[in-house]
Amino acid sequence: MNIGGCFQLGYVIKKHGLSGEVNILLDVDVPQEYQNLESVFVEINDKLVPFFIESISIKGNKAIVRFEDVNTAEQADELKGKGLFLPLTVLPELDDDKFYYHQIISYHVMDVTAGDIGTIKDVYTSPKQDLLAIDHQGKEVLVPINDEIIGKVDHESKILNVDLPEGLLDIYLE
């Protein structure tokens, strides 16, 4: 399995107790959808290694997980900070008007006023605000991802419609 065919589910925060369990942060919209996971891929030395799950207990966006063959605090400590991944194929289906961030990379962005803005090159995520990184005439334009700005998405034509706030594009052109 390569990382390009996966999405990051979360990461190991720290060990939990002395018998090999770990605390993980689930970086997903609905953590409970992953309550019945049987396995995950853990990124170790830039490779994805399968780990089978014996038990998982989810509370909010955190979980306590026991992996097979991780039986000591030392083994659990070695997983601290490691990313947890799942294949893209296990993502739940979304309604037509919704999207996963990885889906819209290379989509064209069309503004109701300015027309074709450019192509989505990346999506930056942060706790306060997620941003579209758009290549507009060779310059990177950052657009907040929120319901007031983001309109319909046309997956077939690979177009994301937006209604940019007045003056946002001008900031990048001056």
C-alpha positions in Angstrom: 0.0 0.0 0.0 1.4 3.4 -0.9 0.5 6.6 0.9 -1.0 8.2 -2.3 -3.8 5.7 -2.1 -4.6 6.4 1.5 -5.9 9.2 3.8 -4.6 10.0 7.2 -7.0 8.8 9.9 -5.1 10.4 12.7 -1.9 9.7 14.7 -0.7 8.2 17.9 -0.6 10.7 20.7 1.0 8.6 23.5 1.0 5.3 25.2 -1.9 4.5 27.5 -1.0 2.5 30.6 1.7 -0.2 30.8 0.3 -3.0 28.7 0.8 -1.6 25.2 -2.4 0.4 24.5 -2.1 3.8 22.8 -4.1 7.0 22.7 -4.8 8.2 19.2 -6.3 11.4 17.8 -8.8 10.8 15.0 -8.6 13.6 12.5 -11.9 12.8 10.8 -15.4 14.5 10.8 -17.3 11.6 12.4 -14.9 9.5 14.5 -17.6 7.0 15.5 -17.7 5.7 11.9 -14.4 4.0 12.6 -15.5 2.2 15.8 -15.3 -1.2 14.1 -11.9 -0.9 12.4 -10.0 -4.2 12.1 -6.7 -2.7 11.0 -4.8 0.5 10.0 -1.6 1.3 8.4 1.1 3.0 10.5 3.7 5.1 8.9 7.1 3.9 10.0 10.3 5.0 8.3 8.3 6.4 5.3 6.5 3.1 4.8 3.0 2.0 5.6 3.0 -1.0 7.9 -0.3 -2.9 8.6 -1.3 -3.1 12.3 -4.3 -5.2 13.4 -6.6 -3.8 16.0 -7.6 -6.0 19.0 -9.8 -3.3 20.6 -10.8 0.3 20.1 -12.7 2.7 22.4 -13.6 6.0 20.9 -14.6 9.1 22.9 -15.0 12.3 21.0 -12.1 12.6 18.5 -9.8 10.4 20.6 -9.5 6.7 21.1 -7.7 4.1 23.1 -6.4 1.3 20.9 -4.8 -2.0 21.5 -2.9 -3.4 18.5 -2.0 -7.0 18.1 1.6 -7.7 19.1 2.0 -4.4 20.9 2.1 -5.7 24.5 4.5 -3.4 26.4 4.7 0.3 27.3 8.1 0.4 25.4 6.5 -1.0 22.2 3.6 1.6 22.6 6.1 4.4 23.1 7.8 3.6 19.7 4.4 4.4 18.0 4.2 7.9 19.5 3.7 10.5 16.8 3.2 8.0 14.0 0.5 8.6 11.4 -2.4 6.2 11.0 -3.7 5.7 7.5 -6.5 3.9 5.7 -7.1 3.2 2.0 -9.2 5.8 0.2 -11.6 3.1 -0.7 -12.9 2.9 2.9 -14.1 6.5 3.0 -17.9 6.8 3.3 -19.7 7.9 0.2 -20.7 11.6 0.3 -23.7 13.4 -1.2 -23.0 14.9 -4.7 -22.7 18.4 -3.3 -20.0 17.5 -0.8 -16.3 16.5 -1.2 -13.2 15.2 0.5 -10.2 17.5 0.2 -8.1 15.0 -1.7 -10.9 14.8 -4.4 -10.7 18.4 -5.4 -7.0 18.7 -6.1 -6.7 19.9 -9.7 -10.3 21.1 -9.9 -10.9 24.4 -11.6 -12.4 27.2 -9.3 -15.1 29.3 -10.8 -16.2 32.5 -9.1 -19.7 34.0 -9.6 -18.1 37.4 -10.4 -14.5 36.8 -11.6 -15.1 33.6 -13.5 -12.2 31.1 -13.8 -9.9 31.7 -10.8 -7.5 28.9 -11.4 -6.7 25.3 -10.3 -6.7 23.9 -6.8 -3.1 22.9 -6.0 -3.5 21.9 -2.3 -5.7 22.2 0.7 -4.2 23.5 3.9 -5.9 22.4 7.2 -5.6 24.0 10.6 -7.6 24.0 13.7 -9.1 27.5 13.0 -9.6 27.5 9.2 -9.0 25.2 6.2 -7.9 26.9 3.0 -7.9 26.2 -0.7 -4.5 26.9 -2.3 -5.3 28.0 -5.9 -2.8 28.6 -8.7 -4.1 31.9 -10.1 -1.9 33.3 -12.9 1.2 31.8 -11.3 0.4 33.1 -7.8 -0.9 31.2 -4.9 -4.4 32.5 -3.7 -5.7 31.2 -0.4 -9.5 30.9 -0.1 -11.2 30.0 3.2 -13.3 26.9 3.1 -16.7 27.7 4.5 -20.4 27.5 3.5 -20.6 31.2 2.6 -17.8 31.0 0.0 -17.9 27.4 -1.3 -20.8 26.6 -3.6 -21.6 23.6 -5.7 -19.1 21.1 -6.8 -19.3 19.4 -10.2 -17.3 16.2 -9.9 -17.9 15.2 -13.5 -16.5 18.5 -14.9 -14.0 18.9 -12.0 -15.3 22.4 -11.2 -15.7 24.0 -7.7 -18.0 27.0 -7.7 -17.3 29.8 -5.2 -18.5 33.2 -4.3 -15.4 35.1 -3.2 -15.7 38.0 -0.8 -15.2 41.3 -2.5 -11.5 42.3 -2.6 -10.1 38.9 -1.7 -8.6 38.2 -5.1 -7.3 41.8 -5.3 -5.1 41.2 -2.3 -3.1 38.7 -4.3 -3.0 40.7 -7.5 -1.5 43.9 -6.0 
